[in-house]
Amino acid sequence: AVLPIETAKGKITKLGGGGRKVSWEGSGKKGKLRVSGRRTVIMVSGKKAKRKLLKIGMDCSFTYQGSSAKKIACQ
């Protein structure tokens, strides 16, 4: 079975392992995502960034497949 790629907007509520795990909540949903250093694209203010720049409370758009983050774009 192939899992669908989903998109959601929300705030980061919890971070773990230096940004390797991200919990988020928003638009009536919440979830936990694994963030890969290689397979996940992270954008902060329109520029490419590293996991360690993610902070609790940031407004982000999450694109994910299952529990793996594909893209996280934050303001």
DSSP file (Angstrom, degrees, kcal/mol; ACC not computed):
  #  RESIDUE AA STRUCTURE BP1 BP2  ACC     N-H-->O    O-->H-N    N-H-->O    O-->H-N    TCO  KAPPA ALPHA  PHI   PSI    X-CA   Y-CA   Z-CA
    1    1 A A              0   0    0      0, 0.0     2,-0.5     0, 0.0     0, 0.0   0.000 360.0 360.0 360.0 138.4    0.0    0.0    0.0
    2    2 A V        -     0   0    0      0, 0.0     0, 0.0     0, 0.0     0, 0.0  -0.892 360.0-134.9-102.3 124.9    1.2    3.5   -0.9
    3    3 A L        -     0   0    0     -2,-0.5     2,-0.1     1,-0.1     0, 0.0  -0.548  24.8-114.3 -77.4 141.9    0.5    6.2    1.7
    4    4 A P        -     0   0    0      0, 0.0    62,-0.6     0, 0.0     2,-0.6  -0.411  23.0-117.2 -74.1 152.0   -0.9    9.5    0.4
    5    5 A I  E     -A   65   0A   0     60,-0.2     2,-0.3    -2,-0.1    60,-0.2  -0.810  39.6-169.4 -88.2 124.0    1.1   12.7    0.7
    6    6 A E  E     -A   64   0A   0     58,-3.1    58,-2.6    -2,-0.6     2,-0.4  -0.771  13.4-151.7-116.5 158.8   -0.8   15.1    2.9
    7    7 A T  E     +A   63   0A   0     -2,-0.3     2,-0.3    56,-0.2    56,-0.2  -0.988  18.3 167.1-130.6 140.4   -0.4   18.8    3.7
    8    8 A A  E     -A   62   0A   0     54,-2.3    54,-3.6    -2,-0.4     2,-0.4  -0.987  24.2-138.3-148.0 154.4   -1.4   20.7    6.9
    9    9 A K  E     +A   61   0A   0     -2,-0.3     2,-0.3    52,-0.2    52,-0.2  -0.916  44.6 109.9-113.9 143.5   -0.8   24.1    8.5
   10   10 A G  E     -A   60   0A   0     50,-2.5    50,-3.4    -2,-0.4     2,-0.3  -0.981  58.3 -70.2 179.0-169.8   -0.2   24.6   12.2
   11   11 A K  E     -AB  59  25A   0     14,-2.6    14,-1.9    -2,-0.3     2,-0.5  -0.819  42.2-112.1-108.7 147.5    2.2   25.4   14.9
   12   12 A I  E     + B   0  24A   0     46,-1.7    45,-2.8    -2,-0.3    12,-0.3  -0.680  35.7 175.4 -75.4 124.4    5.2   23.4   16.2
   13   13 A T  E     +     0   0A   0     10,-2.7     2,-0.3    -2,-0.5    11,-0.2   0.681  61.9  11.4-104.4 -23.6    4.2   22.3   19.8
   14   14 A K  E     - B   0  23A   0      9,-1.4     9,-2.8    41,-0.1     2,-0.4  -0.988  57.3-161.2-157.0 143.6    7.2   20.1   20.7
   15   15 A L  E     - B   0  22A   0     -2,-0.3     2,-0.3     7,-0.2     7,-0.2  -0.966  11.6-175.7-126.8 146.0   10.7   19.2   19.4
   16   16 A G  E >>> + B   0  21A   0      5,-2.3     5,-2.2    -2,-0.4     4,-0.9  -0.987  58.8  14.2-140.1 150.5   12.8   16.2   20.1
   17   17 A G  T 345S-     0   0    0     -2,-0.3     3,-0.4     1,-0.2    -1,-0.1   0.847 128.6 -53.7  60.9  38.7   16.3   15.0   19.3
   18   18 A G  T 345S-     0   0    0      1,-0.2    -1,-0.2    -3,-0.1    36,-0.1   0.823 115.7 -39.6  67.6  30.5   17.6   18.4   18.0
   19   19 A G  T <45S+     0   0    0     -3,-0.6    -1,-0.2     2,-0.3    -2,-0.2   0.481 108.9 118.7  96.3   4.4   14.7   18.7   15.5
   20   20 A R  T  <5S+     0   0    0     -4,-0.9    15,-3.3    -3,-0.4     2,-0.4   0.792  79.8  38.4 -72.3 -27.0   14.6   15.0   14.5
   21   21 A K  E   <S-BC  16  34A   0     -5,-2.2    -5,-2.3    13,-0.2     2,-0.4  -0.990  71.5-172.7-126.7 133.8   11.1   14.7   15.8
   22   22 A V  E     -BC  15  33A   0     11,-2.5    11,-3.0    -2,-0.4     2,-0.4  -0.989   8.2-161.8-128.3 128.4    8.4   17.5   15.5
   23   23 A S  E     +BC  14  32A   0     -9,-2.8   -10,-2.7    -2,-0.4    -9,-1.4  -0.907  20.2 179.3-104.2 138.9    5.0   17.6   17.1
   24   24 A W  E     -BC  12  31A   0      7,-2.6     7,-2.1    -2,-0.4     2,-0.3  -0.923  16.1-168.0-138.4 161.6    2.5   20.0   15.5
   25   25 A E  E     +BC  11  30A   0    -14,-1.9   -14,-2.6    -2,-0.3     5,-0.2  -0.978  31.4 103.3-151.3 135.7   -1.1   21.1   16.0
   26   26 A G  E >   + C   0  29A   0      3,-3.0     3,-2.1    -2,-0.3   -16,-0.1  -0.827  56.0  42.0 162.1 161.2   -3.4   23.2   13.8
   27   27 A S  T 3  S-     0   0    0      1,-0.3     3,-0.1    -2,-0.2   -17,-0.1   0.838 128.0 -56.4  48.0  42.1   -6.3   23.2   11.3
   28   28 A G  T 3  S+     0   0    0      1,-0.2     2,-0.3     0, 0.0    -1,-0.3   0.538 122.3  89.4  75.9   6.7   -8.2   20.7   13.4
   29   29 A K  E <   -C   26   0A   0     -3,-2.1    -3,-3.0   -20,-0.2     2,-0.3  -0.854  49.1-173.3-128.4 163.7   -5.4   18.1   13.2
   30   30 A K  E     +C   25   0A   0     -2,-0.3     2,-0.3    -5,-0.2    -5,-0.2  -0.977  15.0 152.5-151.2 157.8   -2.3   17.2   15.2
   31   31 A G  E     -C   24   0A   0     -7,-2.1    -7,-2.6    -2,-0.3     2,-0.4  -0.987  37.2-112.7-169.8 175.2    0.6   14.8   14.7
   32   32 A K  E     -C   23   0A   0     -2,-0.3     2,-0.4    -9,-0.2    -9,-0.2  -0.984  31.4-168.4-124.3 135.2    4.1   13.8   15.2
   33   33 A L  E     -C   22   0A   0    -11,-3.0   -11,-2.5    -2,-0.4     2,-0.5  -0.944  20.8-132.9-127.5 146.5    6.6   13.7   12.4
   34   34 A R  E     -Cd  21  68A   0     33,-3.2    35,-2.7    -2,-0.4     2,-0.6  -0.839  24.3-150.5 -91.6 133.4   10.1   12.3   11.9
   35   35 A V        -     0   0    0    -15,-3.3     2,-0.3    -2,-0.5    35,-0.1  -0.928   6.3-155.7-112.0 117.0   12.4   14.8   10.2
   36   36 A S     >  -     0   0    0     -2,-0.6     4,-0.8    33,-0.4   -15,-0.0  -0.671  15.4-140.9 -89.4 143.3   15.2   13.5    8.0
   37   37 A G  T  4 S+     0   0    0     -2,-0.3    -1,-0.1     2,-0.1     5,-0.1   0.771 102.1  28.0 -71.1 -25.4   18.3   15.6    7.5
   38   38 A R  T  4 S+     0   0    0      3,-0.1    -1,-0.1     1,-0.0    -2,-0.0   0.833 124.8  40.3-103.5 -44.6   18.5   14.4    3.8
   39   39 A R  T  4 S+     0   0    0      2,-0.0     2,-0.5    32,-0.0    -2,-0.1   0.599 100.9  77.8 -88.2 -10.9   14.9   13.6    2.7
   40   40 A T     <  -     0   0    0     -4,-0.8     2,-0.6    31,-0.0    31,-0.2  -0.871  68.3-148.2-104.0 128.1   13.1   16.5    4.4
   41   41 A V  E     -e   71   0A   0     29,-2.5    31,-2.7    -2,-0.5     2,-0.5  -0.833  15.9-165.1 -92.0 124.3   13.3   20.0    2.9
   42   42 A I  E     -e   72   0A   0     -2,-0.6     7,-2.7     7,-0.4     2,-0.4  -0.953   6.6-175.6-115.6 125.6   13.2   22.6    5.6
   43   43 A M  E     -eF  73  48A   0     29,-3.0    31,-3.2    -2,-0.5     2,-0.5  -0.976   6.0-175.1-121.0 130.5   12.4   26.3    4.7
   44   44 A V  E >  S-eF  74  47A   0      3,-2.9     3,-1.5    -2,-0.4    31,-0.2  -0.984  79.5 -14.8-125.5 119.2   12.5   29.2    7.1
   45   45 A S  T 3  S-     0   0    0     29,-2.3    30,-0.1    -2,-0.5    -1,-0.1   0.858 129.7 -53.8  55.5  39.2   11.4   32.6    5.8
   46   46 A G  T 3  S+     0   0    0     28,-0.5     2,-0.4     1,-0.2    -1,-0.3   0.459 118.3 105.0  80.6   1.6   11.7   31.3    2.2
   47   47 A K  E <  S-F   44   0A   0     -3,-1.5    -3,-2.9     1,-0.0    -1,-0.2  -0.896  78.8-102.0-117.2 147.0   15.3   30.1    2.6
   48   48 A K  E     +F   43   0A   0     -2,-0.4     2,-0.3    -5,-0.2    -5,-0.2  -0.367  50.5 176.6 -62.6 140.4   16.6   26.5    3.0
   49   49 A A        -     0   0    0     -7,-2.7    -7,-0.4    -2,-0.0     2,-0.2  -0.877  28.5-107.0-142.3 171.1   17.5   25.7    6.6
   50   50 A K    >   -     0   0    0     -2,-0.3     3,-1.5    -9,-0.1     4,-0.2  -0.561  38.3-105.7 -95.5 164.7   18.8   23.0    8.9
   51   51 A R  G >  S+     0   0    0      1,-0.3     3,-2.1    -2,-0.2    -1,-0.1   0.840 113.8  67.2 -58.5 -36.3   16.6   21.1   11.5
   52   52 A K  G 3  S+     0   0    0      1,-0.3    -1,-0.3   -32,-0.0   -33,-0.1   0.643  89.0  66.5 -67.0 -12.6   18.2   23.0   14.4
   53   53 A L  G <  S+     0   0    0     -3,-1.5    -1,-0.3     2,-0.1     2,-0.3   0.565  76.5 104.6 -83.0  -8.4   16.5   26.3   13.3
   54   54 A L    <   -     0   0    0     -3,-2.1     2,-0.3    -4,-0.2   -10,-0.0  -0.562  53.9-173.2 -72.7 134.8   13.0   24.9   14.0
   55   55 A K    >   -     0   0    0     -2,-0.3     3,-1.5   -36,-0.0   -43,-0.3  -0.934  30.7 -95.1-130.7 152.8   11.6   26.4   17.2
   56   56 A I  T 3  S+     0   0    0     -2,-0.3   -43,-0.2     1,-0.2   -41,-0.0  -0.423 109.3  29.3 -64.2 136.9    8.5   25.8   19.2
   57   57 A G  T 3  S+     0   0    0    -45,-2.8    -1,-0.2     1,-0.3     2,-0.1   0.311  82.8 141.1  95.5  -7.6    5.6   28.1   18.3
   58   58 A M    <   -     0   0    0     -3,-1.5   -46,-1.7   -46,-0.1     2,-0.6  -0.449  53.6-126.4 -68.7 139.4    6.6   28.6   14.7
   59   59 A D  E     +A   11   0A   0    -48,-0.2    16,-1.8    -2,-0.1     2,-0.3  -0.783  45.3 168.2 -84.4 122.9    3.7   28.7   12.1
   60   60 A C  E     -AG  10  74A   0    -50,-3.4   -50,-2.5    -2,-0.6     2,-0.5  -0.891  40.7-131.5-137.3 162.8    4.5   26.1    9.5
   61   61 A S  E     -AG   9  73A   0     12,-2.4    12,-2.4    -2,-0.3     2,-0.5  -0.983  29.7-157.0-112.2 124.5    3.1   24.2    6.6
   62   62 A F  E     -AG   8  72A   0    -54,-3.6   -54,-2.3    -2,-0.5     2,-0.5  -0.901  12.7-171.7-110.6 126.8    3.8   20.5    6.8
   63   63 A T  E     +AG   7  71A   0      8,-3.0     7,-3.3    -2,-0.5     8,-2.0  -0.980  26.7 161.6-112.8 122.2    3.9   18.1    3.9
   64   64 A Y  E     -AG   6  69A   0    -58,-2.6   -58,-3.1    -2,-0.5     2,-0.4  -0.945  38.3-149.8-144.2 159.4    4.2   14.5    5.0
   65   65 A Q  E >  S-AG   5  68A   0      3,-2.5     3,-1.8    -2,-0.3     2,-0.5  -0.957  78.8 -41.7-130.9 110.1    3.7   10.9    4.0
   66   66 A G  T 3  S-     0   0    0    -62,-0.6   -60,-0.1    -2,-0.4    -2,-0.0  -0.600 124.3 -27.7  69.0-120.7    2.7    8.7    7.0
   67   67 A S  T 3  S+     0   0    0     -2,-0.5   -33,-3.2   -34,-0.1     2,-0.5   0.250 117.9  98.6-110.3  11.3    4.9    9.8    9.8
   68   68 A S  E <   -dG  34  65A   0     -3,-1.8    -3,-2.5   -35,-0.2     2,-0.3  -0.870  69.8-133.0-103.2 128.7    7.8   11.1    7.7
   69   69 A A  E     + G   0  64A   0    -35,-2.7   -33,-0.4    -2,-0.5    -5,-0.3  -0.623  22.6 178.7 -78.3 132.7    8.1   14.8    6.9
   70   70 A K  E    S+     0   0A   0     -7,-3.3   -29,-2.5     1,-0.4     2,-0.3   0.791  72.4   2.5 -96.6 -42.1    8.7   15.6    3.2
   71   71 A K  E     -eG  41  63A   0     -8,-2.0    -8,-3.0   -31,-0.2     2,-0.4  -0.990  54.5-170.6-149.6 137.5    8.7   19.4    3.5
   72   72 A I  E     -eG  42  62A   0    -31,-2.7   -29,-3.0    -2,-0.3     2,-0.5  -0.979   9.9-175.3-128.3 117.7    8.4   21.9    6.4
   73   73 A A  E     -eG  43  61A   0    -12,-2.4   -12,-2.4    -2,-0.4     2,-0.3  -0.958   9.8-179.6-117.8 117.4    8.0   25.5    5.5
   74   74 A C  E      eG  44  60A   0    -31,-3.2   -29,-2.3    -2,-0.5   -28,-0.5  -0.765 360.0 360.0-116.9 159.1    7.9   28.1    8.3
   75   75 A Q              0   0    0    -16,-1.8   -31,-0.1    -2,-0.3   -15,-0.1   0.421 360.0 360.0 -88.0 360.0    7.6   31.8    8.6
